[in-house]
Amino acid sequence: MEEEPPAQAPPPSAAAASGSSGGGEKGAPFQECGEQPWKYQCPGCSRLTCSLPGVQAHKRRTACSGKRARTVPVPLAQFDDNQLLSDYNLLEETSMVRESAHRLLSGFGHNFEERHGAQLPPWLTFLRKAAEHRGVRLAVQT
């Protein structure tokens, strides 16, 4: 009795693909079909693929977004210039969102709770003053 050689080489181990920067040796069979050498590594889950159809099949099958999680802690040994730049960009984006929210919230009218900024439309100002004249405090939500 002779043993038959395996039809295809096994895919790279999950340890090689999960989290290491290389994800395995280039030229090793990729994890979707196991036949062609891999060319791409998914930033979201480190899955190895060789072509656009492979990427699309991977995303459909695993519901992977294909985007790296930006807030996941990274070991110091894997922290490089690209990670530093990514962290810096994340901080810049949060700063821009904060400043935008501050500008938006501070822009509600000076005749609306006595703050400086954009005014209410004239008809709404008239309604607020008429309600105030009758002893009703009218709160306007925009």
N, C-alpha and C positions, 0 to 999 in steps of 0.2 A: 504494500500500500504506500503510495507516494502522497506526500502532502502537497497541495497546490499552493503556489505563492499567492499572497493577497492581491486582489485585482487593483487596488489603489492604496496609496500610502495614507496612513491615518492623518487627520487634520492636526495642526499644531495644538499643543495642550492649551487648556484654558488659562493656565498660569502664565504662559508666554504671551497670551493675548490680552490679559486683563491688567491694565495699568502700566505695563512697561512701555517705554517710549518707542521702542522698535516694534513690539508686538509679535516678534518672531522673525526668522530670517527671510529676507526677500527671496523669492523663488520657491519657497515652500508652498505646498498646495493650500489654497484658501479654504475657509471654513464652510462656505455655502455648497460648492460642488465638489471640492476635494480634487479637482483635476488640473485646473490652470493655476499658475503661480499668482499669489495675491499682489495687488498693487496699492490698495487703499486700506486704511484702517479707520473705522467709524469713531469719531471723536466722542460720541455719546456712550458707547458700550465696548469699544475696542475690538469689535468684530472685524475679521479680515475679509475683504472682498476683492474681486479681480475686474469687475466691469460695472457699468451703470445698471444693467438688468439685475446683477447680483445685489447691488446696493438697494434697488427698489424692492426686490424680493425680501431682503433682510428687513427693511422698514415695514413692509406689509405684514410679514410673519410675526415680528416681535413688537410692533407698534413703537419702534424707536424713533425719536425725533431727529436723530443724527447730530444733535447739538451737545457740546460738552457742558456738563453742569458747572456753572461758574462759581458756585459757593461751596463746593466740596473741598474739604481740607486736603492739602497735598503734602506728602512727606518732604522734609527738607532736602533729602537726597535727590528728589525729582523736581525741586524748585529751580527753574532756570529763567533766563531773560524773557522768554515768551510768557511764562506764568506771571512774572512780575508785571509785564506790560498788560496782560489780561486783567490782573487785579487792579492796576492803576486805572484802566479804562472803565472797569466796573464802578470804582469810586467816583470817577468823573461823571458817569451817567447818573449815579444816585444824587450827586451834587446838583446836576442840571435839573433833575426832576424836582428836587427840594426847592430850588430857586424858582422854578416855574410855578409850583404850587403856592409859594409865598407871594409871588406877583399876582396870581389869580385871586387869592384870598384877600389881599390888601387892596384890590381894585374895586371892591364894592362900595358904592356911592357915599358921598359925604352927607347927603340927606337921608341916608340909610344908616342908622346908628352912629351918626356924626363922625364917620371916618372919611378920609380923603380918598378920592379915586373917581371912578366912573359914576355918573348920576343915574338915578332911575328915570324912566321915560316920564314926560310931563303928565300924562294922564294918570300914571301910577303915583306920582308925587301928589297930585290933586286928591286922589282917593285916600292916600295916607293922611294928608292934612285934614280932610273932611272927617275921617274916622277919629283922628286925634281931637278935633274940635268937639266931637260927641262923647269923648271920654273913653274911646276904644283904642287900644294899641294894636295897630295892624302890623303883623310881621309878614314881609314879602320874601318868598324864596325864589331865587333865580336859578 
